[in-house]
Structures are given as C-alpha cells and as structure tokens.
Amino acid sequence: MCGYLGDPSGRCRCTAEQIQRYRSRISGPLLDRIDIHIEVPPVAHSVLNQPIDPQAPTSAEIRERVIRVREMQLARDGKSAHQLTPKEIAKRCALESITKALLENAAMRLGLSARAYHRILKVARTIADLEGSERIDDAHLAEAISYRTLDRKVS
C-alpha cells in the first residue's frame, strides 16, 4: 500500500483489493480490542498558519471534561465505561428499539464480532456521558459506529 489512502491530493492509486489485503494483515481479534480507529487526513499547510478559533475549547478544557466524565462513570458504576462486563453493558448501555435496530443493522453490514459490538456500545455510553445524556440515542450510537472505520470493507 502506498500510504496515501484518503489523501485529498488523490495520490493513492491502490485498488480496493490492495487496500483490503493490506488491512487484513491486522488480525480480527487484535482489531476488535481497539475501541476507536479512525482515519485522520493531513492538515493543509495553509490551515496551519490561520489563527486559532477563540471559541474552540482548549486542550485543558477538553481534558477537564474527560476527567469529569470519568469521575462520573466511576461514581455511577465503580469503573469507567471501557471496563464494563457484558452483563453490565446490557444494563448501562440499554438501547431503545429503534436505536438497537441501528446497531443491529451496522453489525450485520460490517460483520461485527460480539467484542466489536460491545466496544461500540461502551464508546456510545461515553459519548452520551460527555453530552450529559442518561440514555444512548441514535446520534451517540452513530458516532460510535463511525469510529470503527477499519471494520468497513473497502469498495
């Protein structure tokens, strides 16, 4: 693989088969143990010299938010969301039927393992917690599913 997959310059000329063959070098069980895998595009040089948006949260503010959510999870469950057992996931990450259908559809379409399925639920729980939501809704779940890019087949 050339290393330019997803580059906006269009330098990547790899076929879908080449990309899939390269990605398949990572074992499924190992990939299942990674909660979030996303593609990060390169930043254009012109953007690097632009002033930072004063409305954008600082790294310190984001860090404080994450610490607050982790403390909330510890108080609620005695552990953070990524440590929940399957039985605890069923309780803490319960979905309404329409939201559950979204996850079932994604699981079938992506061929998710049980481990990946539970990882998505735990990430969705954390996303909901970051937004201060008691329940996981479609947006939380869709965001968590979007963080599983390496589960997708290349077309």
C-alpha positions as CSV (number, residue, x, y, z in Angstrom):
1,M,0.0,0.0,0.0
2,C,1.3,3.5,-0.9
3,G,0.4,5.3,2.3
4,Y,-1.7,8.0,0.7
5,L,-5.2,6.4,1.2
6,G,-7.7,9.2,1.7
7,D,-5.2,12.0,0.8
8,P,-7.2,14.8,-0.8
9,S,-4.4,15.1,-3.5
10,G,-5.6,11.8,-5.0
11,R,-2.0,10.4,-4.9
12,C,-3.3,7.0,-3.9
13,R,-3.8,4.7,-6.8
14,C,-4.3,1.5,-4.8
15,T,-7.1,-0.8,-5.7
16,A,-9.8,-1.8,-3.3
17,E,-8.3,-5.3,-3.3
18,Q,-4.8,-4.0,-2.4
19,I,-6.2,-1.9,0.4
20,Q,-8.3,-4.8,1.8
21,R,-5.3,-7.2,1.5
22,Y,-3.1,-4.7,3.5
23,R,-5.8,-4.1,6.1
24,S,-6.3,-7.9,6.5
25,R,-2.7,-8.1,7.8
26,I,-4.1,-7.0,11.2
27,S,-5.8,-9.9,12.9
28,G,-9.5,-9.6,13.6
29,P,-9.2,-10.4,17.3
30,L,-6.5,-7.7,17.7
31,L,-8.6,-5.2,15.7
32,D,-11.6,-6.0,17.9
33,R,-9.6,-4.9,21.0
34,I,-9.1,-1.4,19.7
35,D,-12.1,0.8,20.7
36,I,-11.6,3.6,18.2
37,H,-9.9,3.5,14.8
38,I,-10.4,6.5,12.5
39,E,-8.6,7.9,9.5
40,V,-7.0,11.3,10.1
41,P,-6.5,13.3,7.0
42,P,-3.4,15.5,6.6
43,V,-3.8,19.2,7.6
44,A,-3.2,21.6,4.7
45,H,-0.3,23.9,5.2
46,S,-2.5,27.0,4.6
47,V,-4.6,26.0,7.7
48,L,-1.5,25.7,9.9
49,N,-0.9,29.5,9.8
50,Q,-4.5,30.5,10.4
51,P,-5.4,32.0,13.8
52,I,-7.0,29.6,16.3
53,D,-10.7,30.0,16.7
54,P,-11.2,31.7,20.1
55,Q,-14.5,29.8,20.6
56,A,-12.8,26.4,20.2
57,P,-12.2,24.6,23.5
58,T,-8.6,24.4,24.7
59,S,-6.9,21.1,25.4
60,A,-7.1,21.9,29.1
61,E,-10.9,22.4,28.9
62,I,-11.3,19.1,27.0
63,R,-9.1,17.3,29.5
64,E,-11.3,18.6,32.4
65,R,-14.4,17.4,30.6
66,V,-12.9,14.0,30.1
67,I,-11.8,13.8,33.8
68,R,-15.3,14.9,34.9
69,V,-17.0,12.2,32.8
70,R,-14.6,9.5,34.0
71,E,-15.2,10.5,37.7
72,M,-19.0,10.4,36.9
73,Q,-18.6,6.9,35.5
74,L,-16.6,5.8,38.5
75,A,-19.2,7.1,40.9
76,R,-22.1,5.5,38.9
77,D,-20.6,2.1,38.1
78,G,-17.4,1.8,40.2
79,K,-15.4,1.7,36.9
80,S,-15.1,3.6,33.6
81,A,-17.2,2.5,30.6
82,H,-14.4,0.6,28.9
83,Q,-14.2,-1.8,31.9
84,L,-17.9,-2.8,31.8
85,T,-18.6,-6.5,31.6
86,P,-21.2,-7.8,29.0
87,K,-23.8,-8.1,31.8
88,E,-23.1,-4.5,32.9
89,I,-23.2,-3.3,29.3
90,A,-26.7,-4.8,28.9
91,K,-27.8,-2.7,31.9
92,R,-25.9,0.5,31.5
93,C,-26.0,0.6,27.7
94,A,-29.6,-0.4,27.1
95,L,-31.0,0.9,23.9
96,E,-34.5,1.8,22.7
97,S,-35.8,-0.5,20.0
98,I,-35.2,1.9,17.1
99,T,-31.6,2.7,18.3
100,K,-31.0,-1.0,18.8
101,A,-32.1,-1.6,15.2
102,L,-29.5,0.9,14.0
103,L,-26.8,-1.1,15.9
104,E,-28.1,-4.5,14.6
105,N,-28.1,-3.2,11.0
106,A,-24.5,-1.9,11.4
107,A,-23.4,-5.2,13.0
108,M,-24.8,-7.2,10.1
109,R,-23.5,-4.8,7.4
110,L,-20.0,-4.6,8.9
111,G,-19.8,-8.2,10.1
112,L,-19.0,-7.1,13.6
113,S,-17.9,-9.6,16.2
114,A,-19.5,-9.7,19.6
115,R,-16.5,-7.9,21.0
116,A,-16.7,-5.1,18.5
117,Y,-20.4,-4.8,19.1
118,H,-19.8,-4.4,22.9
119,R,-17.0,-1.9,22.2
120,I,-19.3,0.3,20.2
121,L,-21.8,0.3,23.0
122,K,-19.2,1.3,25.5
123,V,-17.9,4.1,23.3
124,A,-21.5,5.2,22.7
125,R,-22.1,5.2,26.5
126,T,-19.1,7.5,26.9
127,I,-20.3,9.8,24.2
128,A,-23.7,10.1,25.8
129,D,-22.0,10.8,29.2
130,L,-19.9,13.5,27.6
131,E,-23.2,15.1,26.4
132,G,-24.8,14.7,29.8
133,S,-27.4,12.2,28.5
134,E,-28.8,9.5,30.7
135,R,-29.6,7.3,27.6
136,I,-27.7,6.4,24.5
137,D,-29.6,7.8,21.5
138,D,-29.2,7.4,17.7
139,A,-26.6,10.2,17.4
140,H,-24.4,8.7,20.1
141,L,-24.6,5.3,18.6
142,A,-24.0,6.6,15.0
143,E,-20.9,8.5,16.2
144,A,-19.5,5.4,18.0
145,I,-20.1,3.3,14.9
146,S,-18.3,5.9,12.8
147,Y,-15.2,5.3,14.9
148,R,-14.9,1.7,13.6
149,T,-13.5,2.6,10.1
150,L,-11.3,-0.5,9.9
151,D,-14.3,-2.8,10.2
152,R,-15.6,-1.5,6.9
153,K,-15.0,-3.2,3.7
154,V,-13.2,-1.1,1.0
155,S,-15.3,-0.6,-2.1
